[in-house]
Amino acid sequence: MNQHHLLFGKKNFLIVLIGIGLILLGYLVMIGGASTDANVYPEAQIYGFRRTILAPVLVLLGFAAQIVAIFYPVKEEDKILPDTAKTGSTATQQQVKKVTAKTGKK
């Protein structure tokens, strides 16, 4: 039988969500700088600290968090196991028993 388990643990998924949040925040910080008058070029707004330094750093930190999430080591007891009631797989139930026997927790 096929054993169904996820490759990453809860911490990995948390780091992925943090990385996605940083990437989105970086792009949101980059938005704006438009002028209502076509003859006015708001150079201070377009080339300011927020859009030229802060936003790209946030985006790069988000991508770095994605890399960390991929390579972050996962302990066997931290893996998210699928719900055995839904699958009904005896192999999955045996795997859950092995993990709970190792940790001593139910």
N, C-alpha and C positions, 0 to 999 in steps of 0.2 A: 504494500500500500504506500501511497505517497504521504510523506509527512509534510504538513503545511506549517511553516513557520516564517516569520518575518526576519529579514536579514539585519535590520537595525532595531535598536531599543528605543525606549521612551526619551532618553537624553538626546539621542541622535535626531529624533523628530523635533524636539524642542529647539535644538540648535538650528535646524533647517528653518523653522518658523521665525526665529530671531533673524536669521540671514535674509529671509524674504522681506521681513519688516524693515530691515536696514536698507535694502535695495529700493523698496518703494518710498521710504522716507527720503532717500537721496534724490530720486527722480521728482518727488514733490517739492523739495527745496529748490530744484533747478527750474521749476515752472515760473513763468512770469517775465516781467521786464518789457512788456509791450507798451507802446505809446499810443495815445489816442490821436495825436497829430502826426501825420506822415512826414512832416518836415523836421520833426524833433527826434534826435537819436539819443536815448538815455544811456550814455556810455557808462556812467557810474553804476546804474542798476545792472546792466548786462555784464560788465567786467568786474563786479564787486566780489568780495571775499566769499559770500554765500554761494554764488554760482560757479566760481572758478576753483575754489579750494574745498569748501565744506561738502558740497554735493558729490563731487567725484570721490572724495575720501569715504563718505558714507556708502556709496555704491561699491567701492572696492572692499570695504570691510564686510559688506553683505556677501560678496562673492567669496571672500576668505572664510567666512563662517560656513558657507556651503561646503567648502573643501574640508574644513575641520569636522563637520558633521559626517562626511563620508568616511574619514579616516579615524574617527573617534572609536576607541576599542569598546566592544560590547561584552558585558559579562553575561553568562548564560541565564542567570536569574532575572536580568533586566530586559530580556527579549519579550516582546509582546506576542503572546500566543493567541491564536484565534479562539473564538468561543466554541467550546466542545459541544454545547447543547445544540447549536445550529448545525455543526458539521456531522456530529455523531460518529466521528472517526475513532476507532479504537486505538490507532497509532497515535493520534493526537492526545487522547486521554492517557496513554502510557507515558508520553513525553511530559505531560503535566505532572504526573505522579513522580517521574524522575527528578524534575526540577524542584518540586515541593519536598521530596525526600532529601535532596542535597541541602536545601536551605532550612528545612525544618519548619517552614511556614506554610499555612494553608491559604 
